Amino acid sequence: WSVYSKPVPANGRELRSLFLQCSCVTAVIGGLFYNWMFASLEYSWHLSVAVAVSFSLLLLLTLFLVHPARCVFSMIMPTLGTKQGRKLLLSTCVMIVVVNVTPNIISNIKTILQLISCICKNSSESLLNSTALLDTASWEFGDAIQWVHSINIYRPMNGHFQFSVLKNSSWIYQRMHLAGEKIGRDFLAVEVLVKDSVRVGNKLVAGFSMLYLCFESTWYLKNYLTNLRFDNFYITKKLEHLAVDRKAAHLLVGSSKSLIRPTGLKLSREEVMLCLVQAVLLTVALMLMLVVVAMDHFAFSVADTAVRKAAQFSVVPVTLSIKYNAKIGILPFLLKILRLPHEELPLQDFERSYQHYLNFSSAHCRISPPTPPNPSVLLVVGLLFCILYATVFLETYAHRLCRKIAGSFFESWEEKRALYLYKKLSRKH
């Protein structure tokens, strides 16, 4: 670290050591950068390779030749544990959820729509067949009431019922097929739009966050080197040595409430409140993620239940029973007045039953099986949010680490800052 943080290498051995360290750092960062572009941001592999290689070479030259750039780059690492790092992790979570959960929800909704289309198709076919059965029964019944044994009095001229039955059901199937295709195209358009929007938004957020990480580290280093009061309230070893040399160690003991040790775990009241606010905001984001995941489980549950219940639909039997009895009486009214016995002669008896079955489902329907939620998505999102919650409380220590890194790169300036803080405490005392 002493070679890495030194402004100019002292000899050839330190120069080779510095080049080896920079090469190892750039190789690791280049690999991570390629994986981030290809796997998370979903760029093409050849573009990811080209950008990662170019970025690694540029980073190697910059780190090896520019001392402040090494300091800025070193501060970027702990800065990943601050708000900007959380933005990167949140964008990764959003990308994982959208790419893996949204298509699953849409797929299960498609399964439900396919099931509804299948039920409508089979129901309409069964109803059309029932009208054809009714037409057959009416013609048989009409033939029966036209035929009267040897008596032509009161014989109907035509006993048939006239039905207008749609025997060709292809029109209905065609309309239902067109409606199903339109719904499928609409869902596909929504899925593509959501994916494209999230991809573009995720790339913009990721690019902005990376640029802001570099800007934030550069801004911190600029303020550290130009403002003696900036982030200067720590009891460092240089300050302790200075107080001991000047026999003023009591200054540090009396100012323990206003000063903190950079290596200690103590948090000020302002730092604790800031951590709580960040945790609340992160919880809101977590709730939104869980709502999307819950929608995935709900859509699968509805689709799975609908498919299982549809497979259990029983065939509904329909029975059409016709019972017809015709008799004739000879002067029944007169015989009834005279109270004489009278008989009715049977003309025609017709009794017949027709069976039909209504089917609501069929094994020939093309229904894609429901897609269960991917448990690994919830596991990965849960782990990422554990890291995010950890960064909320580690953000303060990340800032302290940035200060320690800057002090190790610019030791002479750190001595000036310690002297400034010592004089400030002396004046207050």
Protein Blocks (a to p, Z undefined) as FASTA:
>chain_A
ZZmmpmbafblmlmmmmmmmmmmmmmmmmmmmmmmmmmmnopafklmmmmmmmmmmmmmm
mmmmmmklmmmmmmmmmmmmmmklmmmmmmmmmmmmmmmmmmmmmmmmmmmmmmmmmmmm
mmmmmmmmmmmmmmmmmmmmmmmmmpcghiaghiafblcdcddddfblklmmmmmmmmmm
mmmmmmmmmmmmmmmmmmmmmmmmmmmmmmmmmmmmmmmmmmmmmmmkgopabccfklmm
mmmmnopakmmmmmmmmpccfkbmbdcfklmmmmmmmmmmmmmmmmmmmmmmmmmmmmmm
mmmmmmmmmmmpccddddddddddddddehkllmmmnopacddddfbdcdddddddddfb
dfkbccdddddddfklmmmmmmmmmmmmmmmmmmmmmmmmmmmmmmmmmmmlmmmmmmmm
mmmmmmmZZ
